[in-house]
Amino acid sequence: MSDAADNAAKEAELHFAAALKVRRPVLPFLGFCHYCIEPLGPTSHFCDADCRYDYERLAINGKLGTGAKSLK
C-alpha cells in the first residue's frame, strides 16, 4: 500500500509534467530584436515593449518567426 508521501510525490510529478507541457519556449539570444531586427545589447530579446507585444501577438496567431516585422 502507498502512504500519503507516495501519493503526494506522484501528484507532484503529474503537476510538474503538466507544467512542462504548457510552458513558453525560451527565446535564444540572437543579438538583435526578434521582431524588428534592430541590433541589441547582450541581454535583450526585444528593443522595446512594443516589439515584444507585437511578437507575442504574432506567436498567439501562429505567425511567429525571427524578423517578423519584415513579413508584413
C-alpha positions as CSV (number, residue, x, y, z in Angstrom):
1,M,0.0,0.0,0.0
2,S,1.1,3.5,-0.7
3,D,1.2,6.1,2.0
4,A,0.4,9.9,1.9
5,A,4.0,10.7,1.0
6,D,4.0,8.4,-2.0
7,N,0.7,9.8,-3.2
8,A,1.9,13.4,-2.8
9,A,5.1,12.6,-4.8
10,K,3.0,11.1,-7.6
11,E,0.7,14.1,-7.7
12,A,3.7,16.5,-7.7
13,E,5.2,14.6,-10.7
14,L,1.9,14.9,-12.5
15,H,1.7,18.7,-11.8
16,F,5.3,19.1,-12.9
17,A,4.8,17.2,-16.2
18,A,1.6,19.2,-16.9
19,A,3.5,22.5,-16.3
20,L,6.3,21.4,-18.7
21,K,3.8,20.8,-21.4
22,V,2.3,24.3,-21.3
23,R,5.4,26.4,-20.7
24,R,6.6,29.0,-23.1
25,P,9.6,28.3,-25.2
26,V,12.7,30.2,-24.3
27,L,13.9,32.6,-27.0
28,P,17.5,32.3,-27.9
29,F,19.7,35.4,-27.8
30,L,20.4,36.5,-31.3
31,G,22.0,39.9,-30.8
32,F,19.1,41.7,-32.5
33,C,15.4,42.2,-31.8
34,H,13.2,39.2,-32.6
35,Y,10.6,41.5,-34.1
36,C,12.2,44.4,-35.9
37,I,15.8,43.0,-36.3
38,E,17.3,46.1,-34.6
39,P,20.8,45.4,-33.0
40,L,20.6,44.9,-29.2
41,G,22.8,44.6,-26.1
42,P,23.9,41.3,-24.7
43,T,20.9,40.5,-22.5
44,S,17.8,41.7,-24.6
45,H,15.5,39.9,-26.9
46,F,13.4,42.9,-27.9
47,C,14.3,46.6,-28.4
48,D,11.2,47.8,-26.5
49,A,7.8,46.8,-25.1
50,D,6.0,47.4,-28.4
51,C,8.2,44.9,-30.3
52,R,7.7,42.3,-27.5
53,Y,3.9,42.8,-27.6
54,D,3.8,42.6,-31.4
55,Y,6.0,39.4,-31.4
56,E,3.8,37.8,-28.7
57,R,0.6,38.7,-30.7
58,L,2.1,37.0,-33.8
59,A,3.0,34.0,-31.7
60,I,-0.6,33.6,-30.5
61,N,-1.8,33.9,-34.1
62,G,0.7,31.3,-35.3
63,K,2.7,33.7,-37.5
64,L,5.8,33.5,-35.4
65,G,9.3,33.9,-36.8
66,T,12.5,35.8,-36.4
67,G,12.3,39.2,-38.1
68,A,8.5,39.0,-38.1
69,K,8.2,42.7,-38.9
70,S,9.8,42.1,-42.3
71,L,6.9,39.7,-43.1
72,K,4.3,42.5,-43.1
